[in-house]
């Protein structure tokens, strides 16, 4: 996740400003002013608008950036929660009403995001998404959001840390991909930089199983240096996806058999 954090920092350096600042958005002069613990938006001819009240003891900042890819600058108020986690409160500019409205995430009981709120927000122009990343202990987690037709954010990808009961090196971090209705499309193991893992078989030959049970052994097998994606782990068993000549093959491997004995 290092590249996400670097991207976020670069954005902040170029477009951020402290409280009590004046900006021009859509040709209109606006002023953001902090009074006690609250940020207010002042626009000529309009009533003062309260944006957000935050803990005054924590470092805060203002970022002006197009967060919804509509060509108009938006406002983000950030609050530093610890050494690395900066929460973002985003207010999108509606050019029709010439007003700012707080960014909303689509209500959904499932799926569950890794970070909960928006942290260390990075803008990805390649796929028009927002990436929220947060650190808990030694692990960075991230959520990827996209906008639906109504301009509401929905959770597209999220990471999950899993602990397995295995003496063999495991695959603890997984990336889940969802559709707009919250249905899971895919799950794959990723490394701690967020890159998909392609794991190599190190034994000379390993048989494939239909399920994580010895009784489900098939005649099919993989050989040394065959590379697979990790979809799931259950202790010493891993569910893999192998790019065979006939298309993706999804089966199970028994790790003690797949790893060469030294």
Secondary structure, 3 states (H helix, E strand, C coil): CHHHHHHHHHHHHHHEECCCEEEEECCEEEEEEEECCEEEEEECCCCCEEEEECCCCCCEEEEEECCCCCCCCEEEEEEEECCCEEEEEEEEEECCCCEEEECCECCCCCCCCCCCCCECCEEECCCCEEEEEEEECCEEEEEEEEECCCCCEEEEEEEEECCCCCCCCCCCEEEEEECCCCCEEEEEEECCCCCECEEECCCCEEEEECCCCHHHEEEEEEECCCEEEEEEEECCEEEEEEEECCEEEEEEEEHHHHCCCC
